[in-house]
Amino acid sequence: MPAARHNLDIDRGATFKLFLEYQTAGTTGINLSGYTADMQVRRSTKTSKIILHLQGNTGERGVTGGGSTGEYVAGAAFAGTAGTGGIFLNASSVGVTEGATGGIFIQADSATMKNVPEGQHHYDLELTDSSGTVTRIIEGRFRVSPDVTR
């Protein structure tokens, strides 16, 4: 089944928060224990440069942004700037772990988001289960509006 498509409108410099619930066709939340999550934002689907990278599982999570340059290449000498947040699995809509079976809470701090370039970018979110099966669950445009207050 192809990934769901949902475009996101983001305010540059503001804390980014998104809550999803991964469900069966019968609207039952899927238990995400043992899964890992990975979300990347890039200027285009073909570039190797990453603007924002969020990761997580039920115990650990992280955010990497492009820092003052706005983008980075994974594994390069400049490998991005660590931020606060990440992807919380089986979470509630406020990010508390063990809040809702199938709950996915995504968050990036405002300091990281202030370096995300304004414009229209692309993102997707993948889940990997304990056997290594990767499922891309959502994708779309990641539109960042400029900030005035700095």
URURHU-V840067 format. One record per residue. N is the residue number from 1. D_LAST is the distance of its C-alpha to the last C-alpha in Angstrom with 1 decimal. Layout:
n: <N | N>
d_last: <D_LAST | D_LAST>
//
This chain:
n: <1 | 2 | 3 | 4 | 5 | 6 | 7 | 8 | 9 | 10 | 11 | 12 | 13 | 14 | 15 | 16 | 17 | 18 | 19 | 20 | 21 | 22 | 23 | 24 | 25 | 26 | 27 | 28 | 29 | 30 | 31 | 32 | 33 | 34 | 35 | 36 | 37 | 38 | 39 | 40 | 41 | 42 | 43 | 44 | 45 | 46 | 47 | 48 | 49 | 50 | 51 | 52 | 53 | 54 | 55 | 56 | 57 | 58 | 59 | 60 | 61 | 62 | 63 | 64 | 65 | 66 | 67 | 68 | 69 | 70 | 71 | 72 | 73 | 74 | 75 | 76 | 77 | 78 | 79 | 80 | 81 | 82 | 83 | 84 | 85 | 86 | 87 | 88 | 89 | 90 | 91 | 92 | 93 | 94 | 95 | 96 | 97 | 98 | 99 | 100 | 101 | 102 | 103 | 104 | 105 | 106 | 107 | 108 | 109 | 110 | 111 | 112 | 113 | 114 | 115 | 116 | 117 | 118 | 119 | 120 | 121 | 122 | 123 | 124 | 125 | 126 | 127 | 128 | 129 | 130 | 131 | 132 | 133 | 134 | 135 | 136 | 137 | 138 | 139 | 140 | 141 | 142 | 143 | 144 | 145 | 146 | 147 | 148 | 149 | 150>
d_last: <42.3 | 39.2 | 35.7 | 34.3 | 31.9 | 28.7 | 25.6 | 22.2 | 19.3 | 16.0 | 12.4 | 10.1 | 7.9 | 10.4 | 13.6 | 16.3 | 19.7 | 23.0 | 26.5 | 29.7 | 33.3 | 35.7 | 39.1 | 42.6 | 44.0 | 45.4 | 41.9 | 42.5 | 39.6 | 40.3 | 40.3 | 37.7 | 39.1 | 39.7 | 37.2 | 34.2 | 31.2 | 29.2 | 26.4 | 25.0 | 22.6 | 23.5 | 23.0 | 26.7 | 29.6 | 31.3 | 28.7 | 28.9 | 25.2 | 23.3 | 19.6 | 19.8 | 22.8 | 23.6 | 27.0 | 29.1 | 32.5 | 33.8 | 33.3 | 30.5 | 27.2 | 24.3 | 21.2 | 20.7 | 17.8 | 17.8 | 15.5 | 14.1 | 16.9 | 16.0 | 19.7 | 22.7 | 26.5 | 28.1 | 30.5 | 29.2 | 28.6 | 24.8 | 24.9 | 21.3 | 19.1 | 20.1 | 17.9 | 19.0 | 20.9 | 23.4 | 26.3 | 28.5 | 32.0 | 34.3 | 31.4 | 30.7 | 28.0 | 25.9 | 26.5 | 29.4 | 31.9 | 35.4 | 34.1 | 35.6 | 37.8 | 36.2 | 32.7 | 29.8 | 26.4 | 23.6 | 20.3 | 17.3 | 14.7 | 10.9 | 10.6 | 13.1 | 11.9 | 8.5 | 11.3 | 13.5 | 14.1 | 14.1 | 17.7 | 20.9 | 22.0 | 24.9 | 25.4 | 28.3 | 29.3 | 32.5 | 34.6 | 37.3 | 40.3 | 42.4 | 44.8 | 42.2 | 42.1 | 38.8 | 37.8 | 34.9 | 34.1 | 31.3 | 29.6 | 27.7 | 24.7 | 21.2 | 19.2 | 15.4 | 13.7 | 10.6 | 7.3 | 6.3 | 3.8 | 0.0>
//
